Amino acid sequence: AQSVTQLDSQVPVFEEAPVELRCNYSSSVSVYLFWYVQYPNQGLQLLLKYLSGSTLVKGINGFEAEFNKSQTSFHLRKPSVHISDTAEYFCAVSDPNDYKLSFGAGTTVTVRA
Amino acid sequence: GAVVSQHPSRVICKSGTSVKIECRSLDFQATTMFWYRQFPKQSLMLMATSNEGSKATYEQGVEKDKFLINHASLTLSTLTVTSAHPEDSSFYICSASPTSAEQFFGPGTRLTVL
């Protein structure tokens, strides 16, 4: 079984500042890793994913994440945020054998002008 | 591509009635569909996994007789909340997966039981 810990429940940030959202996972098997964004009253949109290969993954909207196997982390970063990045962000892991997703508790990002 | 729709987006019903929520993959065939439940300010909790043509697999603690799942085709899965009660009020989200490891999520259905 896998579990995901998002270390920050809320992250306030000023517009054009960088942001990092932290995610750690635990698993006894190799996993796939994902970051999703959720806007109010909407479903989830995939930002990026790590399945294999390069540990630095680039996603949509200027986001990137780095898979660190030794630290079992998959932190999400963006060098310069916009007001429109205000949303809930979820880190998730899945078992390649059954593709079930386990989600972290979420991080609320609030971007202020 | 990879669009998943849900219908309805919002539903309000009286206690004791049943509500059906549809999840459709619009431009791909989904061998597997997942149903999640999300309470306010909380994360998504997997309720069940459904594969086309077979019975759904429910997560521990989810009542299969209360939450009926039918995956009748490769593009449609339905979740029926039977005899709904106020505690069933929640945001229900489905996802669909083709043969790859990725899940594509629907926009969600807000259920309010009065």
Contacts between the chains, C-beta under 8 A, distances in Angstrom:
chain1	res1	chain2	res2	distance
A	32	B	101	5.2
A	34	B	102	7.9
A	36	B	105	7.6
A	41	B	91	7.7
A	41	B	108	7.1
A	41	B	110	6.8
A	42	B	107	5.7
A	42	B	108	6.5
A	43	B	4	7.6
A	43	B	6	7.6
A	43	B	93	5.4
A	43	B	105	4.1
A	43	B	106	5.2
A	43	B	107	4.4
A	43	B	108	4.8
A	44	B	44	7.5
A	44	B	93	7.1
A	44	B	95	7.8
A	44	B	105	4.2
A	45	B	105	7.4
A	46	B	102	7.0
A	46	B	104	7.7
A	49	B	101	7.9
A	49	B	102	6.6
A	51	B	101	6.0
A	90	B	43	6.5
A	90	B	44	7.2
A	94	B	101	6.5
A	96	B	101	6.4
A	98	B	49	7.7
A	99	B	32	6.7
A	99	B	97	5.9
A	99	B	101	5.6
A	99	B	103	7.0
A	100	B	34	7.5
A	100	B	46	6.3
A	100	B	49	6.6
A	101	B	34	7.4
A	101	B	44	7.8
A	101	B	46	6.9
A	101	B	95	7.8
A	101	B	103	6.2
A	102	B	46	7.8
A	103	B	43	4.6
A	103	B	44	5.0
A	104	B	43	6.5
A	105	B	42	7.3
A	105	B	43	5.1
A	106	B	42	7.6
A	106	B	43	5.3
